[in-house]
Every structure is written in C-alpha cells, then in structure tokens.
C-alpha cells in the first residue's frame, strides 16, 4: 500500500524533499515509492534513505471501525506530477520540419505526446488479478538547449501499492530518446526512473515500452504484479526469427557470419560462411536481410547494419561516440587517402620516407564530410591555413618518441612479447624436440629445423637444452601449425606471402628474454618440397640482415594473430553471444543483467561497423594484413583449435600457456614463471579486484543454497550461451557447470575480464606499438632471399639489404591506412566510462551493493598506485629502462585521446 491508513489524512510532501531533476530524492527503496532505472548512464546517483513511515495502527481498536477506515482510505488519492526529459537527437524527434513533424507539433499542443502508465507490484486482493494501470498523457512544457520537458499528472489511490514499472507509449511519428522520468508529489518525496533509451513511435510498433524499477529481483522473488510483464517482455525481445529487422526494433536473435562477403558486387568478394560444422564460429546478431542473388548462402549487404536500437546511442547530440569517429575514418578519410596514393603497390623508398609521415604528412584531396572529420580527429587531419588544403600528418607514437630506433633492437622485440600489444601468445616450451601436429603427407616432415645443437650454440655456457626446459627457461611464439595450412592459398594472392613460424626465447637471470632462433616453413607447393630454415642473431652482415627480415615476417604473423584472435575473436566476436543471450533470457530487473549491462555498452554497434568496413571482404583487415581474404577463415581455425571459455579467465590462460602454476602461498594464488611479466602482474591484480566485486554482488543476491541452480532465467541464459551463441562448441567437456554461487562468480568474472581488462590490454596500445609500422608490420610482401633465390634477387639483397627490408614491409597505402585506423581505435572518447567510475542506479539502490561497489572502486584506485610504483622500479626491466614506454595498459583511468592506458567497462571501440 502507498501509505498505512491512519497516516494518510492531510498528508503533504515534506518541505525538505528535493524537487529539481538533478537532486536526490528523500527516500528510495521503501515499500512505498521505489525509484526507477533503465539503462547504464544515470544523470545522478541515488542513495537510500533509512527513514521509514510509521505504521500507525492500533491493535486494540475496533475491527469494524478499522474496515470502515480502510474503505474510506482506498478512495483517497495522491496527486503526482511526472516530468519526462527527452533528449534532442540527430535524425530523431525535433530534427526536421516535415509534415510528420507538424503533426507531432499538434499532438504536443493538445497534450497527447506520451502516454505513461503506472504498474503496481501487487495484485488486486479481491480478484487476485493485476491491478489496472494508472494512465496519464504528458504534454510538452518547455525546451532547453539539449532537451525538451514533458509533464503528466496522475491521481494515485493510496491502495495502489508499490510501483514496480511504467509503460511508455510514444504518440509521435518519430522515435524519442528519453533520459528519465521524475515523479513528484508522493509523501515520501520525489523519485526518478532513469531510462536512457529510445522509445519507438506507436505508428511503427504498437507494443508499449516498459521500464522497471531499480529494485532487482530473482525470478522466484518477482512480485506477483510484475510476473506476467517480466515474461512477456523477454518474449518480445527474442522475436520470432522471421523477417528483416527494422532500425527501431529491439530484437535479439542469432545468425552465422554470412554477411562478410559481397558476391553481388563482385564474385571475387564471395566469402565462406563462418559458423557451423565446416567453419566453427561464434554467432552474431541476426539482421534478417535477404540472401544474395549470386550466392544463396550469403546475406545481401546494405548501407547500414541492424543492431537492436538500445545498443546504438550514437545519435545523441551531446555525446561524442567512438563509433562516429570510426565511421568517419572508414568512410571519409580512408577513401581520400586511397585516392591520394595512386599506386597501391608503391612501397617506401627510404626509411626517411616513413619518418616524413610524422613530419610532413600526406596531402589529401577534398574530404567528404571534412567538417566532421576535422572535429572528430584533429590530431590526424591538419589544415594548411593559407590554401585551405588538408594533410594527414601522424602524431609520433610514444614508443618512437622515446627511442627512434626502438623497433630495431632484439631486446625490444623480446620485451614486447611480455609487455607489448600482444602479450597473450608466448608459451613455455615443455616438449623437445619441437614437432608439428599437422599431417606430414600434406605439409611435409613434422620435425622442426631448430635442433638441440642450434639452441645450445646460443646458450653455451649457461646450460643444456634439457636443463633449460627443466628450469623453465625456454619460451616460444608458435604460429607454425596455425598458419601453415593457409600458406599456399595466401601465396596465390597478389603482393603478399606467408610462412609458418616458430620463435624461441631464453629467459635471462634478470627476467628479460633473449631471442634465440626463428624458423620459417613453407609447405610443399607446386611440386616443390617443404622448405624450412632457421635464422639466428648474428655478427656477420648477411646473417644480420636475414635475421632482420625473419623478424619482420614473425612480427607480421604476430600482428595478424593479435588483430584476428587476441583482439577480434577473443573480445568483440566471442562477447556478442553473451550480449544476445543476456537480453533474451535475463529480465532487465534480474541482478545479473544489471551487473553485466554496463560491460556490453556499444559492443554490438562497433561489431556491426567492423562487419561493414573492417573485417569484410576487401576491407581494412583483408587489404592490409598477411592472410588477406583468408583472414576471417584463419580466426575460425583459431576458434576451432584454441578457443575455450574456461581459458578466457586470466589465471587459467596463464597456467595453460605455462606462464604460471597454482601456488596458494603466492600472490593471487599463482606463481609466475617469468616474475617480471607486466601483463600478468597488473592483470592479476585487476582480475582479483573484479572477482572480489562480483563475489560480493553475487553473494548478496544469492544468499541461500540452491538459488543459482533454481534460477530459471539464469540457467536458460547459460544454456543458450553454450548451445546457441557458441553452439559449434556445445559438446565440449570444458564448459563450466552452473550450479553454485562459486560457479556463477567464475563465469561472470571471466566475461567482465574479457570485456574490460583483456580488451584494454590488446586495444588501447595499438597506436603506441604499431603506429610506427616497422615495429609491427601487418603484412610481408616478399619471400626470404634464401628461399629459391634467383641470382639477380640474391645480388640485389647483398647490394641493398635495406631495400629488401623496405620491399618486404607494407606498401604506402597499406601502412598509412592501418596507421589511421589504429590511431582512432586507440582513442578514448570523451564520454568513455571507465571501470568503477559509474555507480549504476540499481547498484546505488541497495546499501550493501553500494558498499561493495565503493570497495571495488577503492581497489581500482590502489591499482593505479601499484602500476605507477612498478613502472618506477628499476629492477623491473620489462617496464622500466632507457627509452622504454611504461606499461600502463591496465591502469584503470585515463583522459580522452590516445593515452595507452584506461580500462573501460566495455568493448566500446
């Protein structure tokens, strides 16, 4: 009930209650008037008051009199005003003067703009059915700089009970972006519903939007008045799997990756379907576009890719979203760059020509949408004031700024396997001799050309190979078996080559790594037998230059693996099924939904943009990375052979790669094989911090044994992730079970780590480490000079080895395109939400959860100091030294821009 009967007479709002929209309500979370929340970006935070209304009943009073008082009280009402804040948008409501706009103006004038309905948590005590909603039309009152205010009035009976949700119906012809709804007039003070959501026009879809209160409920604890709505809204979000999705819809469904190719434009742009027995892959969001005319297995491409409406907020005026910047680069700047550099095969004639990219830049033709591009990426596009021309001048990456020749040094090559852009691939050598697992009848002899004699020649005076393996001193970057099956196909493509590769390192006493050998392998091709050769650091000019060329090939392999597997597959691609399943199976009022929701912000939108222009046929990845048209196929092979959900957890990943062993007496319960391993050192602190927050949260909502196993929504969620979202691996034995709180903590912590810490570690250092592309070339265009060399080729190498290296590097258009994209992908937008920064309204509603969040936030602040202290420690040579960029990729906070630090909640770019 709204108020006990004997407390209602002459009740008025307390003068101490706040009434301004940015102020906090006097009371939240009582059984009277809860606050409301939908979305992840509150304008202000709520704190729960401990003040409660007195009961006021007299147990000794006459029962008949009490009944009479109750009946009289039921007729009493409270007049409540609701103020709705609608944000001005680009392309949304208020954006034009069309006929529809005029009709909407008339709707505003007659006061029927938005229909609001209040929903009670309780049933009618007599009929045991849902109580009638209380309806009220809102009318437009006034307009501010960036929003419009609407108001509605309600007469709320005292017997209505606690408000658990509201329906919103948009009477206009266009969608509206609603920020929040503020209610004033209740005796307990004002409260608000934080929406931050698009509400479609009823002319597009007659179904009403529902926004639930901040209070989270497990399915078994759902108030009777909300049970039907909870179930129906989940059904609505799932759709029926039919038809093409419309932009205003909020339907979450699955599909395979059959929209990467574009065979209707050119049959050469046909690509295999990813997802299924032949090419296992995670699922993406279904768009329902018609099939290609040329290839019935492919989906027809279009100018825009559907994502559920609430996953895309990029049209809100006041916010500078990352996706807008990415879109401008891919559709405006990159085409202009390709026009400026006419010869797509032209390489860099001198290393000084590479330096000119940072000093003089590239002259650009007239830019399409240049105003937007200038505003969004001013650090790249410079304006020549006297001629009004534009040039693309790159900022000097932090690594090059500290040490111009950093990329040339072997010790830096080794250091970056632990503290660079891809610290997720290095493994401990546990078996000797090295041997391929591929079919020797197809790919040639399995035995590695890296022999015991070769390695012991490099570590002579230290130990034998046997001793080195026993003492955990040998490490490897192994791209041999992953790449070898696609080498022949890639070599058929113009202007690129590929090898299978192995690179061995030795662990020095000071925890630094020393490169020992690189093996490059070509399988049997065109009747020629397998070719393999080992290259080592050397002291003779010919061998030195061959070593440098071999390093360029390995770095291109590592760059491709980083972008296609460590980055795209493990974060963006693998996460999309989690988002779809969360929206299909967990109600918006489910506590786990509210815990995960901020970690999914904008991911589906950025993934759709990637399918549109990054990973698509002839897109940035295919054009500029070694695997070319087989890039996504390679990530499918990696998914099939390597991806396991349980190994996405950082501790399990480190153990699996031999970089750690369990040790209850060691920090984080792990003893690292390489003590100075910056990614692992900082990552484990962040992992434990996330796990502590998730544990506190889960323990609060699942306080009784058996609640996890009996939570039907949660079990359906995990079942769908395993059997549908990652359905090609549904029968794998390594999937965690979900029966206990500990199981849930492990699963959720893994998802949160991947979307925050892991993604930050492999994304926001991209320009720092790859902005000067010789440090991480994305493609190699020439074979090694020792592989079937002709006399003229060999003579050219001997006379001009620098030319051979420059010819192996990416072309000018490939290099500058990748540099441009990496700059924008490494950029934090001004509206970035960093881990622990924003208190979700639902979290702030509960004092226990609020307290756990404050502890989480404090631990993240401690991590900032820990990282600063470690970077200042001279004994940590993998993160401190002359010309070395400090390792800050897992430092939680950052300012906007390319900073090489900052851990956002989600994969938002």
N, C-alpha and C positions, 0 to 999 in steps of 0.2 A: 504494500500500500504506500501511497505517496507520503501520507502523514498519519500517525495514530489519531483516532477520532477526537479525543479530548484536548488535543494540542492544536487543533486546526482553527478555531474561531479567531477571527480578526488577525490572522497571521499575515505579515508583510515581509518583504525582503529585508534582510538585515542591512543597515546603512554601511556596514563595514565591507560588504561584498563588492568586488570589483565588477565594473560593467564594461570597461574598454576591451576591445577584442584582443589586445596584446597582453592583458593582465590575466592573472591566475585566478581560478575560481576559489571560493571559500571552502568548498567541500567536494571531494571526489571519492568515489568508490564505496559510498554507503549504500544501504539497501533502498535509498530513495532516488537519487538522481546521479547516475554514473556519467562520466564524461565519455566521449566517443572518439574513435580513431579509425581511419583507413589510410593506408599509405605510409611512407617511410620518412617523410620530411616535414616534421612539425614546425610551425612558426614559433611556438614557445613550448616550454616543458611544464609538466604538471607535477605537483606534489600533493600527496594525500594528507588531508586534514584528519586529526584524531577526534575532532568534535563530533558528537553524535546527539541526535534529538532524544529527548526524554520520552519514555513510553507513555506515561500519563494515565495509565489505567488504575482503577481502584477495585481490587479483587473482591471487596466486601459489598460493592454496590449491587443494587437490584438488577437481576438478569434481564427482566422485561424492559426496564429503562435503558439498559445498555443496547438492546436490539433497536430500540427506537432511535437512540442517538446515532447508531451505525447507519440506519436507513437515511436519516437526515444528512449525515456526513457524506454519504455517497452522492448526494445531489450537489454538494459544494464543488466548486471548480477553482482552479488557479489560472489566471491569465498569464500566458507565457509568450514572449516575443522571440522569434528566431531571426538572426541576421546571417545571411549567406554571402560569403565573399567569393566572387567569380573573377578569375584572373584573365586579363586581356591577353589574347594569343594571336600568333601569326597564322592565318588561314582558318581560324576558328570563329567563334561568335564575335560580333562587333568589328569584323575585319573588312567589311566592304559595304557598298551601298546598293546591293542588288535588290530585286523585287522581294526575295525572301527576307532580306534584311528589313525592308519596310514592313512586311507582315509581322516580323518579330517585334519591331518598334510598337506596333499597335497592340500586340499581345502584352508588352510591358505596360503600356498605358492603361489597359483595362485590368491590370493586376493579376494576370494569369500566366506568369512566366515559368514558375517552377511549382510543382505540386509536391509537398512534403507530407509524409505520413509517419506518425509515431507508432512504434510497435512495443507492446508490453512483454515482459518476460514471463508473465503469469497467465494462466487460463481463467476463463470465466468460472467462478466457483460453483455456479448452478449447473451450467451446461457442459462443463469440462472441455469446452472448445476454446479456440483462440479468441481473445477479446478483439472487438472491432478496432481498427486503427483510427487514430485521430488525425484528420486531414486539415491542411491549410495551404492556400495558394500564397506564393510570395510575389511581391511586386517590386519593381526597380525603384530605388530611392535616390542614390547619387553615385557619381563616378569619380574616382580618384585617378592618379597618374597611371597606375598599372592594374587597377581592379575596379570592379563595379559591385555595389552593395544592393542586396535584395532583402526584403523583410517579410515575415509572415507572422500571424498571431494565432494562438491556439487557446481553447478553453479545455484544460486538462482536469478531469474528475480526480478527486482525492483517492478514489478506489482503483485508479488505473494501474498502479503498481510501478515497479522499476522499469525504466525504458531500456530495452536491450538492443534496439536497432531502429533505423529510419529508412523508409523508402523515399527515393527521389525520382520524380518524373520531369523530364525536360520538355516543356511545351513549345520550345522554339524549333526552327527548321534546321539549326546547326548545333553541333556538339558544344559543350561548355566545359571549361576546366574549373572545377570547384575546389577552392582551397580548404574551406572549413565552414562549419555552421556553429554559431554561438547562440545559446539559449539563455535568456534572462527572464526572471520573474518567479522562479521557484524559491520557496522559503530558505532552502539551503544554499542559495547563491547561484551564479551563472556557471555553466559548463559548456564545453565545446566538443564538436565532432571534427576531427582532423581528417579531411577527405583526400586532398591532393590527387585528384583523379578526374579523368574525362567522363562526362555523362552524355551519352548519345541522345539525339533527338528522338522523341517518340514516333516521329514520322519514319525514321529509319528502322527502329525496333521498338515495339510497344512494351517490351518487358521493362519493368522498373528496376532501377539500381537500388541496391541495399547496402547500407553501411552499418556495421555492428559497433557496439560499444567497446571501450578499451578493455573491458574485463575479458580475460581469456578463459576458455572452458575446454576441458577434455570432452570428447563426445558423450561419455556417460554422465557428465555433470551439466550438460546443456539444459538450461531452463525449459520447461515444457512449452512456453510460448514461442520459443525460438527453434525448436527441433525441426519442424517442417521446413522453415526457411533455410536452415543450415543445410539440409539435404538437397533441397531444390536448387539452391544457388550453385552447389557443386556440380549438379547435373547440367545446368546451363553452361557452365564453364567448359565442360567436356565436349559439347556439341554432339552432332550425330555422325561425324566423319564424312559428310557429303557436301558437295558444292564448293565454289570458290569463296574464300574468306574475304570479307569486306573490311575496309580500313577502320570502321568504327566498332568492329566486333571485339569481344574479349573471349575468344575460343582457343583453348589449349588442346592440341592434338599432335600426333606423331606422324612422321614420314621419313623416308630414306633420303639420302643426299643424291637426288636425281635432277638437280637444277644447277649443277656446276657447269655443264656444257651448254652449248648454244648451236645445235646442229642445223636449225632452221636458217641461221645466218650463213654458216659455212660447215660443210660436213667434216672438215678438219677439226672443228670445235666440239665434236662429239666426245663425251667422256663416259666411262663406265659408272654404273650405279653403285654407290657406296652404302652398304647396309644390306645384310643378307648373308647367306652361306658362302657365296663366292668371294665377296669383299666385305668382311665384317666391319661394322662401324657403329658409333652411337647414332641415335635418331635426332632429327631436327624437328622444328615446329612445322606442322602441315599448313600449307597455303591454299591447296586445292586448285591451283592454276591448271588449265587444260594441258594435255600432253602435246609434245612436239609433233609436227606433221612428218618430219623426217625420221625421227626415232621415237616410237611409241613408248619406249621405256623412260624417256626423258620428259621432264616437265618444261613447259614453254616458259621462257623468261619474259619479264616485263620491266617497265621503268622503275617500279618500286616493289619491294618485297614485304608481304604482310607480316606484321608481328602483332600480338594482342595489344589492344590500344593502351592499356595501362603500363605496358613495357616500354612505351615510347613517349617521353615527355619533351622531346626536343623542340617543340614549337612554342614553349613558354617564353615570352619575350625577355624577361628579366634575367634569364639564366643563359650562360654560355656553355653549351653542352659539347662534350668531346666529339660526339658523332657528327655534329655540324662542321667542326673543323676537319675531321677525316673526310667527310663527303666533299668539302670544298677542295681539299688537296687532290683527291682521286678524280674528281670530275671537272676541275678547273685548272689546277696548277700542273698536274702531271701531263695532261694532253698538250698544254702550252709548251712544256719542257720538251716533249717528243717532237713538237714542231720546230723548236729552236735547234735541236740537234738532228740534222737531216739524216746523216749516215748512222744507222742503228748499230753497225758493226765497228764503228770507229773507236779505237782504244785511246789510252793516254800515251802520248809520245815520250813524255818525261815525267819524273816524279814531281818536278816543279809545276807541271800542269795540274796535278792533283792539288797541290798547295794553293793554286790560283782559285779553286772553288771557294776557299775561305777568305781570300784576299780580294779578288776582282769579281768573282761570281759569273753567272751565265746570263747573257742578255735574253730577255723573254719577249715574245710577240705580245700583242694586245691580249690581256687576260679577260676571259669570260667571267663576269661577276667579280671584277677586280676589287671593288669596294669591300665586299665581304671578305675576300681573301686577305686584303691588306689589314683589315681589322682583326681577323682571327689569328693570322700567323705573321705578325710584323717582324718577328725575329728572323724570318727567312726572306720574305719579299721586301726588298728595299726600293725606294723610289728615287730616281735621279731628278732632282728638283728642276734643273734647267731645261730638260727635254721632256719631262713627264713620262719617261720610259720606266719600265720595271726591270730589275735584275734579281736573279735568285742567288743570293750570297749566303753561304752556310756559316753558322756560328762554329767556332773552333771547339771541338769536343774537349771535355775536361781532361781526358787521358792525353791527348796530343798537346793540350795547353801546358801540361806539367812536364812532358817529356816528348819532344818531337819525334824521337826515334824509339819510342816505347815498343812499337809493333815489331821492330826488328830483332829484339832480344829474345833469346831462347828461354831465359828465366821468366820473362813476362808471358810467353806462350804457355809455360807450365803453370804459372801462378793463376792465370785466368781459368784453368780447369777447376779451381777451388774457390775463386773469388771474382769470377767474371760473369759473363752474360748467361752461360750455360753450365752451372756447377752441378748439374744433375746426371752427368753421363759417366764420370770417371768411376772405375771399379777396381777392386783389389784382384790381383792375379792369384788364383788359388790352384790352378792346374797347369802342369808343364809336361811336355811341350804344348804350345798353342796349337789348336786344331779346329778346323771348320766343321760344322754340323751339317753342311749342305751336301747334296748328292755329288760325289766325286765324278760319277759318269757324266754329269751335266756341267759341273763347274770346275772340274779339274781336281788335281791332288789336294787333299784336305790339310796336309801338314803345312804349318807356317814356315816361311823362309827365315823367320827370326829364330836363330838357333842359340843353344847354350853358349857356344863359342863367341858369337857376336855380342851377347849381353855381358859375358864375363870379361870380354876385352874392354868394355866400357866401365865396369865396376871393379876392375882388377885392383887389388889392394884393400878392398872393402870386405867382400865376401863372395861366396859362390852363388849361383842362381838358386840352388837348393836352400841355402841359408837365407837368402833374400826372401824367398817365398815363405819360409818358416817364420821369419821375423816380421812378415807383413811389410816388406819394403818395395815390392813391385806393384805398379798400378798401370791400368790400360784404358785408353779410349778405343773402343772396339766397334767400328762401323762396317766390319768385313761382311758378315753374313746378312746384314740388313740391306746393304747396298748392292752386293754382287748380283743378285737376281735381276736388277733393273739396269745394270751397266750396259748391256748390249742394246737395249731399247733406247736409252738416253743417248748413246753414241750415234744413233741414227738421226738424231735431231741436229739441226744446223747450229754451228757455233758453240758447242759445248761438249764436254767429255766427263767421264766419271770412272772411279775405281772403287773397289772395296778397300778398306784401310784399317790398319791397327797401329796404334802409337803407344809405346811403352815409356814409363817414367820410373825413376828411382827416388825413394824418399830419403832425403838427407837428414843429418842429425838435427838441423835447425828447423825441421818441419817444412822445408821447401822441397819442391820437386825438380828433378833434373831430367830432361828428355834424353832417352837412350837410343831409340830407333823408331823409324816409320816404315811400315810395309805397305806397299801399294800393289793391288792384284787386279788383273784383267782376266775374265773368264775366257774359255775358248770361243773365238768369234771368226766366222767366215773361213773355217778350216784351219785357222791358226790355233796353236795350243795355248794353254793357260800361260799368262805372263805374270811374274811377280818379282819384285826387287825390294831390297832393304836399303834404306838411306840412314846415315848416322851423322851427328855433329862431327865436323872435320876441321882440318887445319890446312887443307890444300884448296886452292881457289875453285877448281872444278867440282870437288866434293861439297864444298861450302855452298855453291850456287845450286847444286842438285838438292841439297838439304833444304834450302830456302824454297825451292819450287815444291818439294814434297810437303813442306809445312803449309804452303798455300792451298794445296789440294785437301789436306786434312782440315784446315780451317773452313774451307767451303763445305766439307762434309758436316762439320760441327755446326756451322751456321744453318744449314738445311735441317739438320736434326733438331736444333734449338727451335727454329720457327715452326716446323711442321709437327713436332712431337712434344717437346718440353713446354712450348707455348700454346700453339693452337689446339692440339689434341688433348693434352692433359688438363688444360684450363677451360678455354672457350667451348670446345666441342663436347667434352665429357660432362660439362656442367649444364648444358641446355636440357638434357633429360631430367635433371634434378628440378629445374625450374618448372618444366611442364607438369611433372608428377606432383609437385608441391601445390600447384594451383588446381589440379584436377582432383586431388584426394584429400588435401588438408583444408579445412574451412579457414576463412580469414580470421575466425576467432580462436583457432587452435593455437596453443602456446608455441608449438614447434614451427608453425607457419610464421608466427610473429618473430621468432628468433632468427629464422633463415631469410626472411623477406629483404632486409637491407643488404644481404650478401648477393642478391640477384639483380640489383638495380642496373638497368640498361644493357645487361649481357645479351639478351635476345636481340636487341636492336643492333648492337655492334656486330653480332654474329651474322645477322641478315645483311649488313653492309659488307662484311667480309665475303659472303657468298656472291654479292653483287659485283665487287671490284677487286678483291684481294686474292681469294683462292679460286676464283672462277677460271674457266678456260681462257687462256691468253691474258690473264690478269697479272697483277704485280708479281705474285709468287712464281707463276709459271714462266714469266718473261725474264725473271732476274735471278732465279735460283737453279742450281745444277740439275735437279731432277726434271725440270721443265714440265711437260704435260703429264708426267707421271708423279708429280708432287703429292697430290691428294691420295693417289694409289699407294704411295710409299707410306703415308701416315696410316692408311688402312692396314698395311702389312705390319707396321709397328703396333697398332692396336691389337691385331690378332696375336702377335708373338709376345708382346711385352706388357700390355695394359692389364692391371689387376686393381680392383677397387681397394683392397686391403693394403696394397703397396703405395697408394697415394698418400697415406699417412707418413709424415716425415720420419719418425723413428723407424718404421718398417722399411721405408725406402733406403735409409742409411744402412740398416742391417743387411738388407738384400744385396746391396752393392759391396758389402764387405767393409764399409767405411765406419762401422760401429758394431759393438757387441753389447748385449744386455749385461748390466752391472748395477745391482741395487745400491752399491756404495758410491757410485759415480753421480755427478750432477745429471739430472734428468733421467737417471736410471740407465744411462748409456755411457760406455767408454769409447771415445772416438779413436779410430785407427790413426788418423792424422789430427793431432791435437789442435793445430792452427788451421782450421777449416772454416773460414768466415761464414759461408752459407749455412753450415751445420751449427756453428757456435751460436750465431744470432737466431737462426731458425728454431732451434730447440727451446730457447727462452720464449720466443713468440708462441710456439706450439704449446708449451706448458701454460702460458698465460691464457690462450684461447681455451684450452681444455679445462682450466680452472673455472672460467666464466660459464662455459657450457655445463659443467658438472653442477655448479651452484644452481643454475637455471633449471636443469632437468630434475634435480633433487627436490626443488620446491614444488613443481607441478606434479611429479610422480612420487608422492610421499609414501604410498602403500605398495607392498609387494604385489606383483601381478598386474599392475596398471598398464605397463608398457605392452605386455602380451595381449591384454584385453582391449586395447585401444584400436578399434576397428579402422579408423581413418589412418592411423599411423602404420598399421600392418599393411593396409592397401597401398599406401604410399611407397613403402619399401619393396613390396611385391612388384609394383609397377615399374619402379626404377630398374629392378633386376631382370624382369621378364619382358619388358617392353622397351623402355628407354635405352637399356643396354642389353636388349634381348638376344643379340648374337652371342652373348656370353652367359646366358641364363642358366646353363647346366654346369658351370664351373664350380668346383668344390671350395674355392677360396672366398666366396661371398660370405661376409659376416652374417650370423643369425641375429634376429632382433627379438629378444625375449626379456632382457633385463635393462635396468637403468644404465648399467655399465656398457651394454651393447649400444644403446642409443647415444650415449656420450661419445663413444668411439666413432660412430657413423657421422654424427653431426659435426664433431670436431674436424674430421677429415674433410668434409665438404667446406666448412668455413676456412680451413687452412688453404685449400686449393684456390678458393675464390679470393682470398686476401693475401696471405703471405707468399704462397708459391707463385701466384701470378705477378705480384710486385717484384719478386726476385728475378723473374725472367723477362719482364716487360720494361720497367722504367729505367733500366740501364742501357737500353738499346742504342741510343744516340751516343752515350758516353763511350761505349766499347766498339760500336760498329759505324759510328759517324765518320771516322777516318777508315775507309773501307779496306785498305791493305791489311789492317789488323784482323778483319773478319770478312774476307771476300765471300760473296754469296754464290759465286759461280766460278768454275775454271773452264777456260775455252780451248786450251791446248794440252796435248798429251805431254808426258815427261819426255825429255830429249832422248833418254836411253831406251824408250820403247819403240822398236823398229825404226830407228832414225835413218833418214836419207843423208847422204853426205852433205848436201847444202844446209839442211836443218842443223846438223851437228856443228858444222863450221860456223853458222850464224850464232849458235849458243856459245861457242868458245870465244868468238869475237865480241859479241854483245849480249852477255848474260842478263843484263838489266832489261834489255828489250824483250828477252824471252819471258822474264817475270811479268813485265807490263802487259805483254800479249796474253798471258795466262789469266790475268785479272779481268774483272768485268769490263764491258765497254763503257763509254761515257754515259750513254743513255741508261744503261742498267745501273751503274753506280749512282748517278745523280737521282734517279727515280727512287731507288731504295733509301738513299740518304734523306730524301724529302719525306718519305713515308715514315721512316724510323724517327725522324725528329718529331713529327706530330703524334706518333704512337707513344713516345716517351714523355709527352707533355701532360702535366696535371692541369685540369681545367679549374677555373676559379670557384666552381660550385662543388669541387671534389669533397666527398665525405670520407674522412679517414677513420680507421679502426678506433673505436672507443670514443669518437668525438661527439656523436649524436645520440642522445637518450631518446629512444622510441617512446611515444606516449604510452603505449601499453606496458612498457617496462617501468616507466615512472609511476604508473598507477598503483603498483604493488610495492610497499616499502621494502620487502625482502629482496625482490628482484632489483629494485633501485639500489639497495645497498651492495648487492653483488656486482652490479654494473660499475659503481664507484670504485670498488676494489679492482675490477678489471681495468678500469681507466688508470688507476694508480700504478698498476703493474706495467702498463704500457709506457707510462712516464718514466718508470725505473729503467725500462729497456732503452729509452733514449740515452740516458746517462751511461748505461753499460756499454753501448756501442761507441759513444764518444771516448770512454776510458780505454776500450780495446784498441781503437784506432790510434790512440796516443802512445800505446805500449810498443816500445821499440823491439821487444823480443818477439812480437807477432809480425814476422817478416812477410806474411802473405797479405797484410793490410797496412803496413807501415814501412816507409823507406823512401829514398830519393826518387822523386818523380812518380810515386805510386798514388793513385787516387784512393782515398779512404773508402772502405766498404760500408756503405750506408743504405743499401737497397732494402733492408728490413727495418730501417728506422721508421717508426710509425707515422710521424707527422712530416709535413712538407709545405712549402709555399707553392703558389702556382708556377707553372713553367717546367722546363727541363732541368730537374734538380738531382736526379739519381738517387732519390730517397722518397719515402712516403708509402704507406700501406693502406690503400683504400679498402672499404668494406667489400667492394665487388669488382668484377671484371667489367669495368665501365668503358674501357678503350682497348 
